[in-house]
Amino acid sequence: MKTRLDSCFEGKSYNKLFYLAIPPTAFAHATSTVHGVFYLSSGGKSSWLRIIVEKPFGRDLGSCLQLGEEMSSYFSENHLFRIDHYLGKEMVQNLLVFRFGNIYFEQLLNREKVARITISFKEDIGTQGRGGYFDNFGIIRDIIQNHLIQVLSLLTMEAPVRIDGKGAGKHIRDAKVALLKAIIPPSPDDCLLGQYHGYLDDETISNKQSNCPTFAVVIMSINNPRWAGVPIVLKAGKALEERKTEITVQFKKPPAGAFLFGHEKGPLQNELVIRLQPNEAIYLKTNVKSPGFDSRPIQSE
């Protein structure tokens, strides 16, 4: 495993970082190999060795705990970093600045003003030869319980002690964990699952009777003072009509809107839309007057 490059640094202080974007079944073996070859030869006290582990970290709680035990037998926590690559997206990284750097939006994001939050992930492609991997996980494990939950936690968590600077990473993590602990686990009745036609035609899927979901809607709630009673809708699917990931925060209707404007339904609900991909954008759906002599409200972006 050692390379010719290592011989150039023999006896010198240098840092090593390993990025493990591999199947979770190979994590423990790779970590063991890195420990055996590099741990004692990382060059001195001033150097460091880090291992970044890309999701999925196991298939369920049991395999996650087992992987944690296996990897911690070789390295301590300050060597190990578990990540979700979705956090590297520019608009996802923007969420904390957008929320806590703008007083007008932070004041609106609570149960008094928000009617519903929807986070949706759409892909216009199917498994495309990756069905062998996907069939072992499904859309919930592959997208919802990591990508969308990460986005949800950044959107709804309380302000961390620091967002940037020394110790910010741990403060953000603690705020996210506090939010996640307040989520009421959804039941099967809170989920809608589906599978697109043609999924089983993927040659890499061995189980031709598989009922693995490629589409899911999960409704959950956050049991804390800020969000109690606000429905949270997470949607993800493959082989849909378009490729798009976005957050929609739907606000409550204006009080007495129907009476004020003399219309049965009154003004439409305002929405804050944060599009993560493609064509990143943040915009508001706002009620304005109809053009001309009509005073009825219409919605404008």
MOKACOR-V82891 format. One record per residue. N is the residue number from 1. RES is the residue in three letters. OMEGA is omega in degrees with one decimal (* if undefined). BURIAL is b if it has 24 or more other ideal C-beta (glycine too) atoms within 12 Angstrom, else e. Layout:
N	RES	OMEGA	BURIAL
N	RES	OMEGA	BURIAL
//
This chain:
1	MET	177.9	e
2	LYS	-178.7	e
3	THR	177.2	e
4	ARG	179.0	e
5	LEU	-179.1	e
6	ASP	-178.8	e
7	SER	178.1	e
8	CYS	-177.0	e
9	PHE	-176.4	e
10	GLU	177.9	e
11	GLY	-179.1	e
12	LYS	179.5	e
13	SER	178.2	e
14	TYR	-177.6	e
15	ASN	176.9	e
16	LYS	176.6	b
17	LEU	179.8	e
18	PHE	-179.6	b
19	TYR	-174.8	e
20	LEU	173.5	b
21	ALA	-173.7	e
22	ILE	177.4	e
23	PRO	-178.1	b
24	PRO	178.1	b
25	THR	-178.9	e
26	ALA	-177.2	e
27	PHE	-173.6	b
28	ALA	-179.3	b
29	HIS	179.6	e
30	ALA	179.6	b
31	THR	177.4	b
32	SER	-179.3	e
33	THR	178.2	e
34	VAL	179.6	b
35	HIS	-176.6	b
36	GLY	-175.2	e
37	VAL	-168.4	e
38	PHE	-169.6	b
39	TYR	-176.5	e
40	LEU	-177.7	e
41	SER	-176.8	e
42	SER	163.9	b
43	GLY	178.8	e
44	GLY	-173.6	e
45	LYS	-176.6	e
46	SER	-179.2	e
47	SER	178.3	e
48	TRP	176.3	e
49	LEU	-178.1	b
50	ARG	175.3	b
51	ILE	177.1	b
52	ILE	-179.1	b
53	VAL	-179.8	b
54	GLU	177.1	b
55	LYS	4.8	b
56	PRO	-179.9	b
57	PHE	-174.9	b
58	GLY	-178.1	b
59	ARG	179.6	b
60	ASP	-177.0	e
61	LEU	-178.1	e
62	GLY	179.8	e
63	SER	175.7	e
64	CYS	179.5	e
65	LEU	179.1	e
66	GLN	177.6	e
67	LEU	178.7	b
68	GLY	178.8	b
69	GLU	-178.4	e
70	GLU	-177.7	b
71	MET	179.9	b
72	SER	175.6	e
73	SER	178.7	e
74	TYR	-176.2	b
75	PHE	175.8	b
76	SER	-174.9	e
77	GLU	-178.6	e
78	ASN	174.0	e
79	HIS	-170.0	b
80	LEU	178.0	b
81	PHE	177.8	b
82	ARG	-173.8	b
83	ILE	171.1	b
84	ASP	-173.9	b
85	HIS	178.9	e
86	TYR	179.3	b
87	LEU	178.6	b
88	GLY	-179.9	e
89	LYS	-174.8	e
90	GLU	-177.5	e
91	MET	175.4	b
92	VAL	177.1	b
93	GLN	-179.0	e
94	ASN	-170.9	b
95	LEU	-176.9	b
96	LEU	177.7	b
97	VAL	180.0	e
98	PHE	-177.9	b
99	ARG	-169.7	b
100	PHE	176.3	b
101	GLY	-179.8	e
102	ASN	-173.0	e
103	ILE	-176.3	e
104	TYR	179.4	e
105	PHE	180.0	b
106	GLU	-179.8	e
107	GLN	-178.7	e
108	LEU	-172.7	e
109	LEU	178.2	b
110	ASN	-174.9	b
111	ARG	179.8	b
112	GLU	-174.8	e
113	LYS	-172.1	b
114	VAL	177.4	b
115	ALA	-176.4	b
116	ARG	172.8	b
117	ILE	177.6	b
118	THR	173.9	b
119	ILE	-174.7	b
120	SER	178.7	b
121	PHE	-179.9	b
122	LYS	171.4	b
123	GLU	179.3	b
124	ASP	177.3	e
125	ILE	175.5	e
126	GLY	-177.6	b
127	THR	174.2	b
128	GLN	176.6	e
129	GLY	177.3	e
130	ARG	-177.2	e
131	GLY	178.8	b
132	GLY	175.1	e
133	TYR	-172.9	b
134	PHE	-175.9	b
135	ASP	177.5	b
136	ASN	-175.4	b
137	PHE	-178.4	b
138	GLY	-172.7	b
139	ILE	-179.1	b
140	ILE	179.3	b
141	ARG	-174.0	b
142	ASP	-173.3	b
143	ILE	-168.4	b
144	ILE	-171.8	b
145	GLN	174.7	b
146	ASN	-177.2	b
147	HIS	-172.7	b
148	LEU	176.8	b
149	ILE	175.4	b
150	GLN	179.1	b
151	VAL	179.8	b
152	LEU	-177.4	b
153	SER	178.6	b
154	LEU	-178.6	b
155	LEU	-169.0	b
156	THR	-176.2	b
157	MET	174.2	b
158	GLU	-177.2	b
159	ALA	174.7	b
160	PRO	179.0	b
161	VAL	177.6	e
162	ARG	175.7	e
163	ILE	178.6	b
164	ASP	178.8	e
165	GLY	-175.1	e
166	LYS	177.4	e
167	GLY	-175.5	e
168	ALA	-178.0	e
169	GLY	-179.9	e
170	LYS	179.2	e
171	HIS	178.3	e
172	ILE	178.0	b
173	ARG	-178.6	b
174	ASP	179.2	e
175	ALA	178.2	b
176	LYS	-179.5	b
177	VAL	178.9	e
178	ALA	178.3	e
179	LEU	-177.8	b
180	LEU	178.7	b
181	LYS	-179.3	e
182	ALA	179.0	b
183	ILE	176.7	b
184	ILE	-177.6	e
185	PRO	179.5	e
186	PRO	176.2	b
187	SER	176.1	e
188	PRO	178.7	e
189	ASP	179.7	e
190	ASP	-174.2	e
191	CYS	172.2	b
192	LEU	-175.9	e
193	LEU	177.5	e
194	GLY	179.4	e
195	GLN	-176.3	b
196	TYR	-179.4	b
197	HIS	-179.3	e
198	GLY	-179.8	e
199	TYR	-175.7	b
200	LEU	176.1	e
201	ASP	177.0	e
202	ASP	-175.0	b
203	GLU	-178.9	e
204	THR	177.8	e
205	ILE	-176.8	b
206	SER	-179.0	e
207	ASN	-176.7	e
208	LYS	173.8	e
209	GLN	-174.3	e
210	SER	173.4	e
211	ASN	179.2	e
212	CYS	-178.5	b
213	PRO	172.5	b
214	THR	177.6	b
215	PHE	178.8	b
216	ALA	169.1	b
217	VAL	-179.6	b
218	VAL	178.5	b
219	ILE	-179.6	b
220	MET	179.1	b
221	SER	-179.3	b
222	ILE	-173.6	b
223	ASN	173.9	e
224	ASN	-174.3	e
225	PRO	-178.1	e
226	ARG	-168.0	b
227	TRP	-177.3	b
228	ALA	177.4	e
229	GLY	179.7	e
230	VAL	178.7	b
231	PRO	175.3	b
232	ILE	-177.4	b
233	VAL	176.3	b
234	LEU	-178.0	b
235	LYS	178.0	b
236	ALA	179.3	b
237	GLY	175.1	b
238	LYS	177.8	b
239	ALA	177.8	b
240	LEU	-170.6	e
241	GLU	-177.5	e
242	GLU	174.4	e
243	ARG	-178.1	e
244	LYS	172.8	b
245	THR	-179.3	b
246	GLU	175.5	b
247	ILE	174.4	b
248	THR	174.8	b
249	VAL	-178.0	b
250	GLN	-178.1	b
251	PHE	178.5	b
252	LYS	179.6	e
253	LYS	175.9	b
254	PRO	-179.9	e
255	PRO	179.5	e
256	ALA	-176.9	e
257	GLY	-179.2	e
258	ALA	-179.7	e
259	PHE	-177.0	e
260	LEU	-173.9	e
261	PHE	175.5	e
262	GLY	-179.0	e
263	HIS	-174.0	e
264	GLU	-177.0	e
265	LYS	-178.7	e
266	GLY	180.0	e
267	PRO	174.7	b
268	LEU	179.6	b
269	GLN	174.0	b
270	ASN	177.4	b
271	GLU	169.9	b
272	LEU	-177.6	b
273	VAL	175.8	b
274	ILE	-178.7	b
275	ARG	-178.4	b
276	LEU	177.8	b
277	GLN	-16.4	b
278	PRO	176.8	e
279	ASN	-176.5	e
280	GLU	-178.2	e
281	ALA	170.6	e
282	ILE	179.8	b
283	TYR	179.1	e
284	LEU	169.4	e
285	LYS	-168.9	e
286	THR	177.2	e
287	ASN	175.6	b
288	VAL	-179.8	e
289	LYS	173.5	e
290	SER	179.0	e
291	PRO	175.4	e
292	GLY	-173.1	e
293	PHE	-178.5	e
294	ASP	-178.7	e
295	SER	178.9	e
296	ARG	179.2	e
297	PRO	171.8	b
298	ILE	-176.3	e
299	GLN	178.9	e
300	SER	177.1	e
301	GLU	*	e
//
